[in-house]
Amino acid sequence: MFQKDTMKSGRMLIFCKEVDNRFYVDKNRRKRCFIKKEESFMKSIRKKAIGILIALMAFLMLTACDGGTDAVTTWDTSRTKRYYESYGVTGQNISMQATMSTSGMQGVYFFTRNNEYAYIDASIAGQQVKLLADKEGYVYFNIDNEEYWAKSDPNTQFGQMSNIIWAGNQFIIPTAQNVMTVSSEKVSMNQKMYTAETIKININGTPANYTYYYGANGLEFVEGAIDGTNVGFEIKKMSGEPTKEYLKVPEKWVEWNS
C-alpha cells in the first residue's frame, strides 16, 4: 500500500511514495528522495566498508607456509577429499561453521552455499561482517547488523569479490576445479604427531595454501596464511546440506556504487 509523505529539498517540497520501506518521488517528479534512515546508513557504512574491502583484498595476498614435504598426491587420492565426501560435500551445496583464530584473537566463521547464493558470516575482534553473493555477480554486505544491507553491482569493488565469496573467502573450499597440487608430510606439534596435508588452490589466478592437520581422531584444525598472518580454523560443523534461511536476498537493502 502506498503512503504519501513529503521531504524538503532546498525550498522545494518533494512528494514521495513508500514502497517496501523505501521512498520514491512521485512519477511526475524527476528527483529521487531517500528516507533519513538510508542516508545515515550510507554515511556509517562507507566508513566501515573501507576496512572490509581491505580484508577481502588481503585474500589476494595469500602466501604459502614454509616447510618441506615428503609425499605428493592428487586431489582425487587426498585425505581431505575423503573428509569432505564423508560429510556429503561433493558439489556446490555446503554448510560449515568454524572457530577462527588469528593474532591472539578468536571469532566465529560461518559459510553456506547452494547453486544460487553463497553466504558468509564472520565475527572477530568485535566486528561482524555478513556477505551474500548471487550467481549474477551481485554482492550484498552488512556490517555490525545494520538495519539495511548494501548491494554492489558486479563492476564495483565489492562486486569483484563475488568469486572469492563463492569459494569461501577466508576459508576456501577445495574442489577438483580449483586445486592445483596436494602434498603431505608428518609433523610434530605440541608433542603430538599429525599428518599435514597442504593444498595449493587457485582462485582468480592467485594461489592460496591451506594445510589440514589430521591427528588420531581425524581432522583437528586447518591453517592458512593471509597477508603474512597465520589464520587457524577449528571446524565445528560440516554438512552437504546448505542452510537455506540465509540464501536469499535481504529484505532491506540500498544500492552501493563505490
C-alpha positions in Angstrom: 0.0 0.0 0.0 1.3 3.4 -0.9 1.8 6.1 1.7 2.5 9.7 0.7 5.0 11.8 2.6 7.0 14.9 1.9 10.6 15.8 2.2 12.3 19.2 1.8 14.9 19.7 -0.9 16.1 23.3 -0.7 13.0 25.4 -0.9 11.0 22.8 -2.8 8.7 20.1 -1.3 9.1 16.8 -3.0 6.2 14.3 -2.7 7.4 10.7 -2.0 5.8 7.3 -2.0 6.8 4.5 0.3 7.2 1.0 -1.3 8.8 -1.8 0.6 10.3 0.5 3.3 11.9 2.7 0.6 10.8 6.1 -0.7 10.5 7.2 -4.3 9.5 10.5 -5.8 6.0 10.7 -7.4 6.3 9.7 -11.1 5.7 13.4 -12.1 8.9 14.5 -10.3 12.4 13.9 -11.7 14.3 13.9 -8.4 14.5 11.0 -6.0 14.5 11.3 -2.2 15.7 9.0 0.5 14.4 8.5 4.0 16.7 9.6 6.7 17.4 6.0 7.8 19.0 5.3 4.4 21.1 8.5 4.5 22.5 7.8 7.9 23.1 4.2 7.0 25.2 5.1 3.9 27.3 7.5 6.0 28.1 4.9 8.6 28.6 2.0 6.1 31.1 3.9 4.0 33.4 4.3 7.0 33.3 0.6 7.8 33.3 -0.7 4.2 36.9 0.5 3.5 38.2 -1.8 6.2 36.1 -4.7 5.0 37.4 -4.2 1.4 41.0 -4.2 2.7 40.3 -7.5 4.5 38.7 -9.0 1.4 41.6 -7.8 -0.8 44.0 -9.4 1.6 43.0 -12.7 0.3 44.8 -11.8 -2.9 48.0 -11.6 -0.8 47.8 -15.2 0.4 51.2 -16.7 0.8 52.4 -20.2 1.2 53.6 -21.6 4.5 57.3 -22.7 4.5 58.1 -26.3 5.1 59.3 -29.4 3.2 57.0 -32.2 2.1 57.7 -35.9 1.9 54.8 -37.0 -0.3 53.0 -35.7 -3.3 49.5 -36.9 -4.0 46.5 -35.7 -6.1 43.2 -34.2 -5.1 41.4 -37.5 -6.1 43.5 -39.5 -3.7 43.8 -36.9 -0.9 42.6 -37.4 2.6 41.0 -34.0 2.5 38.8 -35.0 -0.4 37.6 -38.1 1.6 37.0 -35.8 4.6 34.6 -33.6 2.7 32.9 -36.5 1.0 32.3 -38.1 4.4 30.0 -35.2 5.2 28.3 -35.2 1.9 30.1 -32.2 0.5 30.6 -33.1 -3.2 29.3 -30.1 -5.1 28.1 -26.5 -4.6 26.0 -27.4 -1.5 27.7 -26.9 1.8 27.2 -25.5 5.3 30.1 -25.2 7.7 31.0 -23.4 10.9 34.4 -23.0 12.5 36.2 -21.2 15.3 38.7 -18.8 13.7 41.8 -17.5 15.4 44.5 -15.0 14.4 47.0 -12.8 16.2 45.7 -14.0 19.6 42.0 -13.2 18.7 39.2 -15.7 18.3 36.0 -15.5 16.3 33.3 -17.4 14.6 33.2 -18.2 10.9 30.1 -19.5 9.1 29.8 -20.3 5.4 26.9 -21.8 3.4 26.3 -22.1 -0.4 23.9 -23.6 -2.9 23.5 -23.2 -6.7 22.0 -19.7 -6.4 23.7 -17.9 -3.4 26.9 -18.0 -1.3 26.7 -16.6 2.3 29.4 -15.7 4.8 29.1 -14.5 8.4 32.3 -13.8 10.2 32.8 -12.3 13.7 36.2 -11.4 15.1 37.7 -8.5 17.2 34.2 -7.1 18.0 33.1 -6.7 14.4 30.6 -8.8 12.5 30.6 -8.9 8.7 27.9 -10.7 6.5 28.4 -11.2 2.8 26.0 -12.6 0.2 26.8 -13.2 -3.4 24.3 -14.3 -6.1 25.0 -16.2 -9.3 24.8 -13.0 -11.3 27.8 -11.5 -9.5 25.9 -9.1 -7.3 27.2 -8.8 -3.7 25.2 -7.8 -0.6 27.1 -6.9 2.6 26.1 -5.9 6.1 28.4 -4.7 8.9 27.6 -5.0 12.6 23.9 -5.8 12.0 22.9 -2.5 10.4 19.2 -2.3 9.5 20.0 -2.1 5.8 22.3 -4.2 3.7 24.3 -2.6 0.8 24.1 -4.1 -2.7 27.1 -3.9 -5.1 27.0 -4.3 -8.8 29.4 -6.8 -10.4 31.6 -4.0 -11.7 32.2 -2.3 -8.3 35.0 -3.2 -5.8 32.7 -5.3 -3.7 31.1 -6.9 -6.7 34.5 -8.0 -8.0 34.8 -10.1 -4.8 32.0 -12.4 -5.9 34.1 -15.3 -6.9 36.1 -15.2 -3.7 32.9 -15.2 -1.6 31.6 -18.2 -3.7 34.8 -20.0 -2.9 34.5 -19.4 0.8 36.6 -16.1 1.2 38.9 -16.7 4.2 38.2 -20.5 4.3 38.5 -21.6 0.7 36.7 -24.9 -0.1 38.9 -27.1 -2.3 37.3 -28.6 -5.4 38.6 -30.5 -8.4 38.3 -27.2 -10.3 40.5 -25.1 -8.1 43.0 -27.5 -6.6 46.5 -27.2 -8.1 48.6 -29.5 -6.0 48.4 -31.6 -2.9 51.3 -32.6 -0.7 51.6 -34.4 2.6 54.1 -34.7 5.5 54.4 -35.9 9.1 54.8 -33.1 11.6 55.1 -32.8 15.4 53.2 -30.0 17.2 52.5 -29.7 20.9 54.0 -33.2 21.5 51.5 -34.7 19.0 52.1 -36.2 15.6 50.0 -35.1 12.7 49.6 -35.8 9.0 49.7 -32.4 7.4 48.1 -32.2 4.0 48.9 -28.9 2.2 46.6 -28.0 -0.7 47.5 -25.3 -3.1 44.4 -23.7 -4.6 44.0 -21.2 -7.5 41.3 -18.5 -7.1 41.2 -15.8 -9.7 44.7 -16.6 -10.9 46.1 -16.3 -7.4 47.5 -19.3 -5.5 46.4 -20.0 -1.9 47.7 -22.6 0.5 45.7 -24.3 3.2 47.1 -27.1 5.5 44.8 -29.7 7.0 46.1 -31.3 10.2 44.9 -34.9 10.8 45.5 -36.5 14.2 44.5 -39.7 15.8 40.8 -38.7 15.8 40.7 -37.3 12.3 40.9 -33.6 11.2 41.7 -31.3 14.1 42.4 -28.0 12.6 43.2 -26.1 9.3 45.7 -23.3 8.9 46.2 -20.7 6.1 48.4 -17.7 5.7 46.7 -14.3 4.8 48.9 -11.4 4.1 51.7 -12.9 6.2 49.4 -13.7 9.1 48.5 -17.2 10.1 44.8 -17.9 10.4 43.6 -21.1 12.1 40.3 -22.8 11.8 38.8 -25.5 14.0 35.8 -26.9 12.2 32.7 -27.3 14.4 30.2 -28.2 11.8 30.4 -29.6 8.2 27.4 -30.6 6.1 26.4 -31.1 2.4 23.1 -29.5 3.2 23.0 -25.7 2.7 21.4 -23.5 5.3 18.6 -22.1 3.1 17.4 -19.4 5.5 20.5 -17.3 4.7 20.5 -18.0 1.0 18.1 -15.3 -0.2 18.1 -11.6 -1.0 17.8 -9.4 2.2 14.5 -7.7 2.7 16.1 -4.2 3.3 18.9 -3.0 1.1 20.3 0.1 -0.6 22.5 0.5 -3.7 26.2 0.7 -3.2 28.2 2.1 -6.2 31.6 2.7 -4.7 
